[in-house]
């Protein structure tokens, strides 16, 4: 099912209802942008049938709040990640290897530095994201409640965050200038959240995601 559609009708209300039927959604499930206004018709078009066009965009579903991990489980996963991190990275024979594993706000953060380990990051963090998935699976293998694991190598995530925030600002200005929406390349949920957060208070543009993982991407459009 598409995440957004255009629909037409003789009135704004009819156009919206037509769009809702196509999306099989309710009004509270969508963002409505009216493209045409029935009040603004020219003298030459007064005898023509009225056509109002609207855009309906499905809102992101609200995720059900998950039960919090217990302190006992958190201590268990912290010790598991310390042991697994040391075993995993020490096998790679990395010079000047440093591994720091800590818990912050119910999440486990693993930070790794060393000589010549950019290959563990990969193109735009692809290898790093795969490694993080492996570490997350190991951490949550025996847990009742899921624990979030963030793996960072050579402070890549902080640097990438700055790049993405700068990109969001640049693209938003282009959208406003050209008055055309722009679709970004596929990103992980972590990176999409950075873009959404950066522009959430922007008075001129909006952001929403389309597509399925792992090809889900952000669209920046005019409000």
C-alpha angles and dihedrals in degrees: 000000000000121000093221138017141179119234136181137210143155089260134024090251093052092048091052092048091050090052093047090054091053092050093038087227141128126242092255089057096061145056110230124212116183110215098180131033122214091210094061108069127145125234091249093053097048093101094046121093111268115249119188117190124204136178118221118197121190112234119235109266115254108245118231112250110252126220113265120251113252123244089245092054090045093055089047094052091044091057091043092053093047091054096041094046092053093047093046101047097037089061089062093064094228116179117232090009116184124182125186121184120182143153123241125173094342093311131108115230120196117190121187130185133172145126119306098350100134087110086073089062098049129184108342090340097302095135091043091053092050090050090049089053090053092049091047091052091050091048095050099039096105101020125113093205121043119250122204115233121196116194119193130181123196089347089290096150094056091048092047090050090058091049093050094047090051090048091051091053093047095048093045091056090049091051091051092046097047095030090224129116119245126213116213127213119271113286138181119260088254092057094041089056090056090055094045092048094047093054101032092102095041108124095207107043139042132201132214136164129240135183134033130288130303089023097044111135141181126249119204111203141164117274 
